[in-house]
Amino acid sequence: MFRNISRAALLVAMFGHAGSALAGANDFAFEALAGEVKVAAEANVTVRLVRRAGGEPVADAVIFLTRIDMAPDGMATMAAPLVPLPSPRPGHYAFTTSLPMAGRWLLSVAAKVQGERETVVGHIAIKATE
């Protein structure tokens, strides 16, 4: 009987530890490096992906879905193309886009982080100014 209890305790300890070691999509966040960008035909926007606990950057995420539009100002159909740029530093993800008018733009990003099953999704508000 003592053996069964010991095995059960060992299994609980193992699975309890493994479960807490696995992060989920909510354990990560995208952040804008600059909350304001000048209106331009070629505007650069850079975001960073960080672990919420500790704030360390997450490098080598695979960005597979992006969109920028004026949804915060009620114009979600006013979208602009996004072109990825080389990463300026680990954990930073840069894009060039056209921001033809001033207002609030919403950058939506979906990424896969190595070792994580869930997709990390971010919605970052950016203000375009004259």
N, C-alpha and C positions, 0 to 999 in steps of 0.2 A: 504494500500500500504506500509506503514511504517513497518507493521508486516512482510510482505513478504520479504522486503529488509533485515530486521533484521534476519529472518530465513535463508535467503541466505548467509548473512555474517557469521552467526554462523556455517552453514554447511561448507563454504569455510574454515573458521578458524579451524574447527574440522578435516576435511580431510587433509588440508594442514599440520597441526601439526602431525597427525597420519602418513602421508606419510614420513615426515622427521624423524620420530622416528624409522621407520623400516630400518634396515641395509640391505645391499646386500652382495653378496659374495665378491665383491671388497673392502668391508670395513674391511676385515680380511687378514692376511698374515701369511704364514709359514716362519720361519727363522731358519737357522742352528745355533746350539749353538757353534759348532766348524766347521770351513770351511775346515779343514784338519784332516784326519784320517789315521792312519798307516795301511798299507797292512796287512791283517790278515785273518785267517780262520774264526775267530769270532770277527768281528769289531762291536763296538757299535756306533750308530748314534742317536743323540737326536735333535729334532726340537721343536720349541715352536710355538704356535698359538697365535697371538696377534690381537687386534683391532688396525687398522691403526691410528685412532684418539685416541691419548693418550698412546698407546703402552701397555695397560694392558693385561695380559694373559687371554686366554679363556680356562677355564677348562671344562671338561666333554663333549668335542666334541666326536662324534662317528666317528672314523677312519674306513672307510669301503673299501678302495681301496689303495693299495700301490704297488710301483714298484721301483726298482733301476737297472739302466743299464748304459752303457757307451756311451749313445747317444751324449754327448758333444764332444767325440773323434771320432765320426763317426761309432761307433760300438753298435748301439741300440739293436742288437740281443745278445750282451754280457750282460745278465741279471743275477742277483743273488737273492736268496730267502731272504725275509725279515720276521722276526719273531718279533711280538710286545713284548715289555717288560713292566713291571709295570711302571707307571708314576712316575718319581723321584720327581716331584712337580707339583702343579696345573698349567695347561697350557703347560706342557712339555710332549712330546710323544717320547718314546724311542723304538729303534729297534735294533736287532742284525742281522748281515748279514755277508756274506763272500765277502771280497774284495780281490780277488786273484792276482790282478795286479795293479800297479801304473797307475794313470791317473785321468781323470775327470769323475765322476759318477754323474748321475742325479737321485735324489730321487723325485718321484712323489707321492703325497698324495691327497686323496679326503676325505672330512669330512663333517658331518652334525653338525651344531651348533644349540643348542636348541633355538627355537623361530624363526629360519631363514628358509625360504622356499628354498633358493638356496643352492647348494652344493659349499663348499669352496674347491678350488683346489690350490695346491701349487707345484711348481717345484723348488727344491733346489739343487744347484750345490755343490758337495763335492769333494775335491781333496784327492785321496789316494796316500800316499807317502811311500817310502821304509824306 
